[in-house]
Amino acid sequence: MFARQIGPEENVGTVVAIAGGPGVSGDYLRVLERLATDKFSVVTYDQRATGKSSIPLAQDAFLIERYVHDLEVVRHWTEAEQIHVVGHSWGGVLAMAYAGTYPEHVASVVLVGSGAPTREGQHRANTAIYARKKQIEQALTIHTPPDSLAPECLDWWPYFVAYYANPDRLRAEHLPTSCHPNVTSATWSALGDYNFTPGLKQVSAPFLLLYGDTDPLLTTRLEIENSLLSEPQTHILSDCGHRPMFECPDQFFPLLVAFLQANSHSRD
């Protein structure tokens, strides 16, 4: 499994960024490496069978338990007793599953445009995603994929465009370098009728929820809030879509930094 750590590795908080998908490389979240300071190191990694991480051959390779175990391997690798997990989109689903499994190793949880904690909630989110894609079909006639987009990512292009409040803000450097559609379908299939709510009720770590106001996954907000042990901090970012780290960084990063700093002492 490929992982990358930026910043000091001792006596600081460790932020682990979990990419969306499932089935895309995690390199697009290197934008979060700007969080690496004298207080935090930042880890990005490619999830199983994506990017530079090897392809598992086992029949049960894409069970959520495997993904959670991989994240725990990353934590061990950092030698951090507790980590701040920042999950984007599908990465939020994985972050919730990990927190419910290893609550003792979670300093805080940040969910950015997160998927839902239940299959039923994810069905609603998917409906909203398809509706948003339909809404911006005209924009797709003038927004063509950059030459640098990997061929296997072309089927994702309409969704990348739909995820922005203003598609004119989409840049090639915002995109993953590789996509693996077989991983996407295999993972959602393996998840089955999932429900991570019972585990979330055992997590005492603080949560931050960040959404753009046009993010179709905003439909997951109330379900996540109601699934948690205590009330999270929730912020809805204006004129912003599903990828606020790129589309509205001036709103996104101050909120993220303030939350991490406020929760960097008692649990690191």
C-alpha positions in Angstrom: 0.0 0.0 0.0 1.4 3.4 -1.0 1.3 6.2 1.6 3.0 9.5 1.9 3.7 11.7 5.0 4.6 15.4 4.9 5.7 17.4 7.9 7.3 16.6 11.2 6.7 13.1 12.5 7.2 13.5 16.2 5.3 15.5 18.9 2.6 16.7 16.4 -0.9 15.7 15.5 -1.2 13.3 12.5 -3.9 14.1 9.9 -4.8 11.2 7.6 -6.7 12.2 4.4 -9.1 9.6 3.0 -9.9 10.0 -0.7 -13.3 9.6 -2.3 -14.4 7.1 -4.9 -14.2 4.3 -4.1 -11.8 3.5 -6.9 -9.7 6.7 -7.4 -6.2 7.5 -6.4 -5.7 9.6 -3.3 -3.2 12.0 -4.8 -5.8 14.7 -5.4 -6.0 15.2 -1.6 -2.4 16.3 -1.5 -4.0 19.8 -1.5 -4.4 19.1 2.3 -0.6 19.0 2.7 -0.8 22.7 3.3 -2.0 21.7 6.8 1.5 20.3 7.5 3.1 22.7 10.0 5.0 22.5 13.2 1.8 21.2 14.7 0.6 18.6 12.2 1.9 16.1 9.7 -0.3 15.1 6.8 -0.7 11.6 5.4 -2.3 10.7 2.0 -2.5 7.2 0.7 -3.9 5.2 -2.2 -6.6 2.8 -1.1 -6.4 -0.9 -2.0 -6.2 -1.6 -5.8 -6.0 2.2 -6.6 -3.1 4.4 -7.7 0.2 3.0 -6.6 -1.3 0.4 -4.2 -1.3 -3.2 -5.3 -4.3 -5.1 -6.5 -5.6 -7.6 -4.0 -6.7 -10.9 -5.4 -8.7 -12.4 -2.6 -12.4 -12.9 -3.2 -13.3 -10.8 -0.1 -10.8 -8.0 -1.0 -13.3 -5.2 -1.0 -15.1 -5.8 2.2 -15.3 -2.7 4.4 -13.3 -4.6 7.1 -10.4 -4.7 4.6 -10.5 -1.0 4.0 -10.7 -0.3 7.8 -7.7 -2.6 8.4 -5.7 -0.8 5.7 -6.4 2.5 7.4 -5.3 1.0 10.7 -2.1 -0.2 9.0 -1.5 3.4 7.9 -2.0 4.6 11.5 0.6 2.0 12.7 3.0 3.2 10.0 2.8 6.7 11.3 3.4 5.5 14.9 0.7 7.9 16.1 -1.5 6.6 18.9 -4.4 8.7 17.6 -5.0 10.3 14.2 -7.3 13.0 12.9 -9.1 11.4 10.0 -10.3 13.7 7.2 -12.6 11.8 4.8 -13.9 13.2 1.5 -17.1 11.7 -0.1 -16.7 7.9 0.0 -13.7 8.7 2.3 -16.2 9.9 4.8 -18.0 6.6 4.8 -14.7 4.9 5.4 -13.8 7.4 8.1 -17.0 6.6 9.9 -16.5 2.8 9.6 -12.9 3.2 11.0 -14.0 5.5 13.9 -16.7 3.0 14.9 -14.2 0.2 14.8 -11.2 1.9 16.5 -12.6 4.8 18.5 -9.6 4.7 20.8 -7.3 5.6 17.9 -9.3 8.6 16.7 -8.5 12.1 17.8 -11.1 13.8 15.7 -13.1 13.1 12.5 -13.7 15.6 9.6 -16.3 14.6 7.0 -16.1 16.6 3.8 -19.1 16.2 1.5 -19.4 12.7 3.1 -21.3 9.7 1.9 -24.0 8.3 4.2 -23.6 6.0 7.3 -26.3 3.7 5.9 -27.1 2.1 2.6 -30.6 3.7 2.6 -29.0 7.2 3.1 -26.5 6.5 0.3 -29.4 5.6 -2.1 -30.8 9.1 -1.4 -27.5 10.7 -2.0 -27.0 8.9 -5.3 -30.4 10.1 -6.4 -29.3 13.6 -5.7 -26.0 13.1 -7.5 -27.8 11.9 -10.7 -30.2 14.8 -10.5 -27.3 17.3 -10.3 -25.6 15.6 -13.2 -28.8 16.0 -15.2 -29.0 19.6 -14.2 -25.6 20.4 -15.6 -25.7 18.4 -18.9 -25.6 21.6 -20.9 -22.4 22.6 -19.1 -20.9 19.4 -20.3 -21.1 20.6 -23.9 -18.6 23.4 -23.1 -16.5 21.7 -20.4 -14.4 19.0 -22.1 -12.0 16.7 -20.3 -8.4 17.9 -20.1 -5.9 16.0 -22.1 -4.2 14.9 -18.9 -7.2 13.0 -17.7 -6.5 9.3 -17.6 -8.6 7.3 -20.1 -10.1 5.2 -17.3 -11.4 8.4 -15.7 -13.4 9.6 -18.7 -16.6 8.0 -17.4 -16.2 10.0 -14.2 -15.8 13.3 -16.0 -19.6 14.3 -15.9 -19.6 13.7 -12.2 -16.4 15.8 -11.7 -18.2 18.6 -13.5 -21.4 18.2 -11.6 -19.7 18.3 -8.3 -18.8 22.0 -8.7 -21.2 24.9 -8.0 -19.4 26.6 -10.9 -17.8 24.2 -13.3 -15.6 27.0 -14.6 -13.5 26.5 -11.4 -12.6 22.9 -12.2 -8.9 22.5 -13.0 -7.0 19.5 -14.2 -4.9 19.5 -11.1 -8.0 18.9 -9.0 -8.5 15.5 -10.5 -7.1 12.1 -9.5 -4.4 10.6 -11.7 -6.1 7.2 -12.0 -9.6 5.7 -11.7 -10.5 2.1 -11.2 -14.3 1.5 -12.0 -14.1 -2.2 -11.2 -13.0 -1.3 -7.7 -15.9 1.1 -7.4 -18.5 -1.5 -8.3 -16.9 -4.2 -6.3 -16.7 -2.1 -3.2 -20.3 -0.9 -3.2 -21.4 -4.4 -3.9 -19.4 -5.8 -1.0 -20.8 -3.1 1.3 -24.3 -4.6 1.0 -27.0 -3.2 3.2 -24.5 -1.5 5.5 -25.2 0.5 8.7 -22.4 2.2 10.6 -24.7 4.0 13.1 -24.2 1.6 16.0 -20.5 2.0 15.9 -20.7 5.8 15.6 -22.7 5.9 18.8 -19.6 4.7 20.6 -17.3 7.4 19.3 -16.5 10.2 21.7 -14.1 12.1 19.4 -15.3 15.4 18.1 -16.7 15.6 14.5 -16.6 18.4 11.9 -19.0 18.3 8.9 -18.2 20.5 5.9 -20.5 20.7 2.9 -20.8 23.1 -0.1 -24.3 24.5 -0.4 -24.7 23.0 -3.9 -23.2 19.6 -2.9 -25.6 16.8 -3.8 -24.3 14.9 -0.9 -25.7 17.5 1.5 -28.6 15.1 1.7 -26.4 13.0 4.2 -26.0 15.8 6.7 -29.0 15.1 9.0 -28.5 11.4 9.0 -24.9 11.7 10.0 -25.7 14.3 12.7 -28.4 12.0 14.2 -26.0 9.0 14.1 -23.4 10.6 16.4 -22.9 10.4 20.1 -22.7 14.2 20.4 -23.5 17.2 18.2 -20.9 17.9 15.6 -19.7 21.2 14.3 -21.4 21.6 10.9 -20.7 24.3 8.3 -22.4 24.9 4.9 -20.0 26.7 2.6 -21.6 29.3 0.3 -21.4 29.1 -3.5 -19.5 25.8 -3.2 -20.0 22.3 -4.3 -18.7 18.8 -3.4 -15.0 19.6 -3.5 -14.6 22.7 -1.2 -10.9 22.2 -0.8 -10.6 23.3 -4.4 -13.6 25.4 -5.1 -13.8 27.5 -1.9 -10.5 27.1 -0.1 -10.8 30.5 1.6 -13.8 29.2 3.5 -12.7 25.6 3.8 -9.2 25.8 5.2 -9.8 28.3 8.0 -12.6 26.1 9.4 -10.6 22.9 9.1 -7.4 24.4 10.7 -9.4 26.0 13.6 -11.1 22.6 14.3 -7.9 20.6 14.2 -6.1 23.1 16.4 -8.9 23.1 18.9 -8.7 19.3 19.1 -5.0 18.8 18.9 -4.0 18.6 22.6 -6.2 16.3 24.6 -6.2 13.3 22.3 -2.9 13.3 20.2 
